[in-house]
Amino acid sequence: MNLTLGATVPIGPTISARLKDLLVKNNDPDSLPTVADYLSPNPQPLTKFSGALGSGRAGQQLTTVPCANLKRQVPGSGPFVQCTSPGTLVCSQCLIVKYCSAECQKQHWKKHRKEICQSPLLDASWVPAWFKEKRQPQFVGEQPESPVPRHLITNYDITLWGNTPPVDLLNLEGNEGADAVGRGYKICFARSQGGDIRNLVHTVNSLPEDFTGTLDILYHDQKTIQAGHTLLVLYALLNDELPIDEAAEFAVHLMYSAALTTPMAAYLYRCIQTIYGAFEGLAGNPFDDAHKGKTYDAKLPIRGGKTLEGVHEAWMLGLFLEQYVSDYKLKTAQRKMAKVMQNPKREDFAERFMVPLEGEHRVGITHFRKSGILLPFAVNAAHFDQPNRLMHGNIGEWLARHLAHPLSGWTVSDLRQSGAAHGALPTDIWGCFFFHVKDQFQTFARRVQKFNINITVATLPRDGTPQRICDGKFAAFQRGCFDRIDMGLIVDPQLRINETLKSWIPLLNKEKNPHAAMLMQINELPFHADAAPNLSDLMFTCSKALNLDLRRIGKEGQTSPSLYRIMESVDAFYDNSDAFKAYFRALGVERTAAALGVRARDVHTIHPQRHGVPVGSPENAVPNLSSAEFYDLFTLGSADPATRYVEFGVVI
């Protein structure tokens, strides 16, 4: 579709508040805004972009943690700007930030001491408000309410970020073998969890260095906004206009930051123009009945002469434009983000998460929840002065849920290792996270450029996608073609798991690849520790592993923060394999799988059956972790200890 000026902006039977405002401004309630109203009143030709898209105030990239001091741009006057020297001296009180010299630390001390070093969150004796006030916490007997209201045009029931450790969906070494590097593979991320490309990136980055085969990837997300995020982030990272390191830093902020610098926002707008100008065959109003049920493609050239393809239904393109080319200001976006992330009615939910954290990590996550910008702790973000429209709805609504944070699910030990290479302290876990994701994005972009990899991002109705593949609607994908399918988390398995198998297993490459497999996650109450007959014994085991005193907890009473910590962690010590198998049998999954020529594997070859155990472990294995490993995976990393993974493999 060529988004020529004068084409009408797609809207549905209802109309957003912003569109109403535009109509009123135009004094013509019967006239619909045009694409020109959205894109630009004076569109400029798309010449080569020359802005600087790094995180620094002048657009410079971050390669190491800078000095935390803020200096006058002109001695004695002018705005404060970040000292550009690398940080080498650690603040001995907070252990989070660095300075380039004793002089810089002295200059910054008054501000830093008040805001950070004297923060009560650093204190090992910190306790949540509900315990100090001797009251029942808000989360007892109550579920967190959705922070995002139903919108007039679409329901923003989305997940901005995943919450499980990255998966290498191929794991060639453990399946086809080291001699299979020259083959062709097709894989499908069928129901991606959030607009988060961590599994896609990790799979590509885990390919052997000598990989000479082909890899065709279908990334499907039935949730419109999430798929739009994915397409934009991938294009920003993979189009060859920017150097890879600059594109990677920009993509980090598109993915995880609530605000952008002005050059970043301008380049995002440029990407939107390019992507949505590439959809072919669609004219007029995408909500017109003539387009109902039709899909439209955009083929975008990317690094190494490869192609990034977008496949969407017509009405979805209208929703993308409504969100991405909106006109709210940063203050509006910040106010609406704060209304969700700092909602006093949800304070206990946030503090429950912070109870087991180390003091420095409590300070870090509190800082992120306020700023919403992913940077090393000491970096001044005042120049991030534009809203990131991928993170907000079309009138500025914050799209993440109240307790969501992008660190969730990442392998913390990997983050620390990446951070150390760039001078980030392990206490500055958000700085470590920034450098880790940037490094991963750089590796991913170089591999897409080097290897024969093509990616298709599709947003189609959940139930219709397998049939469209079988009907030949995708040039690269057909019935029986996929070597791996990742179904993500199966919501409401009682209704959907058998239907999911019936719809997707026929797409698996069972005839030609004995290693072909489908991976899915399930997390249901029947196999949680709450239902275990030996719950009291499990709680005792859990308390010992976490170095918690049950006698002290008993004296503190039912509002003890440590008691809730045990209840949230006890699933890690529960062998839920028998309960899980009984749950599967009751649903008839084994019969359905057998009829389709697959079975649930007893020993996995792609991903462990649960978090905290190695691939290939027996099904009844439970995590055997040190206290530090447990903290990294389940506490700070927020991996869910009750989630089970299932691999359906070919019956040979």
PyMOL commands that set and color helices and strands:
alter all, ss='L'
color gray80, all
select helices_A, chain A and resi 17-25+35-39+102-117+120-122+129-132+172-174+178-180+198-205+224-238+244-256+262-276+289-291+303-305+314-324+330-341+344-354+359-371+412-421+429-450+465-470+493-507+525-527+529-531+535-545+550-556+561-573+577-587+589-595+627-636
alter helices_A, ss='H'
color red, helices_A
select strands_A, chain A and resi 70-74+77-82+89-90+98-99+184-189+214-220+259-260+295-301+307-313+386-387+452-459+484-489+517-522+598-600+644-650
alter strands_A, ss='S'
color yellow, strands_A
deselect
rebuild
show_as cartoon
